[in-house]
Amino acid sequence: MAAPGGVPVPQAAPLAKRNRALGVAPTGDRPAPGPVDVRISGFWRWKNVLVPPNAFVVHTRRGRAEPLHVGLGVSFRFNPSTDSFLVVPGATQTILINAYCICRELQGVLVQGYVQWIIQDFGTAYRKLDFGDADDPMRLVNLQLREQAEAAIKDKVSTMGVRDILSDKQPIIEELTARLRAVAEGQNEEGQADEGLGLRIVTVQIKEAVVSSSRLWENLQKPYRSEQGQIARLAELEAEEAVAQREMSTERIKETQRLEHERELAELRARNESQLFDTEAAEKLRRTKREHDDAREVAELETATTRHNLRMERERHEEEAETGRLRIERDHELARLRAEGEQALAESRARSRHEQALLDLEREGARAAIENDRTPAAVQARLIASLPEIMAKLPKPDELRTVTVNGTDQTSVAGLITQLTAVVGALRAATED
């Protein structure tokens, strides 16, 4: 909140010059002190007031009966020499109430509760209520409403008994709500409305009611505690009686079950002994029968074994005789096959020698035919082919003599062929002689 007297005084000229030299912003650009963050900018007569959107403001000017600006979150231009303004928080306010009351039985009772209210018509509220506290504009309004609420609670509690106060708090809430709304909203019991204070009661609640006297509190609790103790004792006795009856019934059932079990056990024991005797007799009979059967089976097995051994011996002799006969037949067959093989081998060798002789004769005849059919040219070629072999077998000559035949050159091919022809002719003549 700010007023003409509440606006910060401008600094002295030397300090202002010093701040401007240091780059420090003037005090007019800083937020105004108070619970609401109101920013004032500008200098001298040209200032702007910036109001938060959740705060109420009223702006008045000298010489005017009506305010220039009234509303929620309204910003405006401000001249400190002619204008004044008031800023009030627009949020819901909560009042805590601790009312020390005297009830109908003249006993002290502490009633604790709270009231929440909000400004509904600020144009009416700023005229009728005191928001002049710079630190907390709502303090005086909350104090007045708290006093009215405590008075209403005390008036209502004085007509009620202690038990009613502790058990049912709705009458106190209704009385407190009606009185506060009649004052704040201007609504009376007949539902008629006047201008009121421009406020609206949001909610009224009673948290608890406490009896001041501890002895009275104990006495108030004694009937209920005694009743609850009586109920608990009766329940305990009923439980003990039920437990005793249940224990007797359980013991009787246990005894009956024990006798029944003993009887069943005796019957079961007798039945088991009878079954055991029958079982032993049957087992003895079974064993005797089994011994006889085993002896008979052993005798039968021995007879069968003897018969089997005789049969096996007879079969073995038969197999040995058959084996001897087969061995003799096999020896005869092997001798016959060996003789046949030797005979076939001799025949094969004779045939092979005969065929070889025929082949030799044919080869000699073919060779003779070839020798007879050979031409001089073939003989000459064969001789020429065998010359290296003949020359290899001749002894090494002691001296080398060169004979020129028909005056031909021995170094040429024609001379060499002529010499070979002469040698072949001489050899052929020698062979024919």
Steps between C-alpha positions, in 0.01 A plus 500: 500500500621848425372846581624854444674489834602138445678556169879490544649847526735585211866492591701811544665644196855393591389144574297491178797618299720242673250219422471609137880502473518149647215373280264431793128516414301769682270398781195582292567199276512257792202299631303673772520342848208294631334156466401567137774520239418841345753645260534878458700624203576844356615819674351805665142556378515247217480169681325173418354263760499134390258291709505116499194335342391344833488825702224763537590867454319836542654816349379844613599854403478829681188693417297200381232330704510171315812287453668493160565126501336224707537131429711187493850526352452853353824686421505880454704820478580661833584856603638504856399861557127454425423125501463227758437127462423197713600139414338204678563124442218327314573145617283302743571585866492249787423597862591258778259512794565393862190592700502443879130451577274427796231242430156462656642294791744787574798294386792633297523374141762588238355503147752501213405571139577709196322736259595560138382817328575695183434852370195494273432873447817702547317827427297446817773334704762777478242757621380299803810309608837612626783388268741764632765266645799534266656167606178293497192671352280207602606494866234737635226343287596150619509625859149647473360187337673278762344701784157472341547126444613443861201699627261294286657172622482610865135602464408165345708288742342674801163349401631145448600220731846349519394174340324682215809711435730200492270277294331735251681808365256573218287752700814701579603498132153612387484781759851622415433487125173690533652779710811543287299507178260752651797725576726433200248438223207694642258202510269481801295208626200599283716469187497873437828642377652839549833639388704327775880530514569378149637167626392140439529220756648199321486238775461466877631193680532393865806279543446387860360589841707436812377504861727719712465295821681167493284370787183586308644328196571190704149509650347536154690196385423287806140398404607391157810330635294328773245391242773374273669328796170335593448388142857373487459315833171344387660404174793354694265300726302379201824407332620314812166318527508413133860385537409287806206342319715449196772342713247265670353409165848448363598280797181296462560461130863406566397237761234359269748491216758333726256224603391458141861480391581242768203287395592530135862422592396182689284389208778579259753311714271190516437522128871532435579198722236292319633613166854424619403142602322444171795644317749277685289186437457588135871575475591166661264314263639692207857420599423126538327495164784697351760255638309204353461676170869592499603139575276372221630761261861411594434128432336585169791726412753228586309245285478747216870580539592128484286452193649805344854379570422160344347664200796731468742204527309312230494803278873551560577138389282548194675825421843335539399211266363745249815710534722190433296406197516855369875511564556177299285629216687827508839319486385292201370809330823689571709211358284486191518878457877494554544227234276684258691820568837336442372341182355829379827673590703242303267534204522875522879493512516260201256714308702809589827339384333385178359846437841657577667263254243587237560869565877452469453317171270769372746770611793321327294458184402864508863603556615278210226645282609846598865415428403355167286796411761762609623738219854626455390843610359359824817301560704811432287707741528236770874483449528874525298492824729232647826670394552677835464170682744333254745783535480479879593128487796547255852530652663839516726550188868564547513740210250696290516485127278688263397334173335703233257303288416626158674825581210642714529740791469309828395807696185558299173311540513362148850362555398338828197332338716373213746345742222335701350358180834353403545345845150351490564353158825343618330353807213359289746341259687348791175369645390339171836328466 
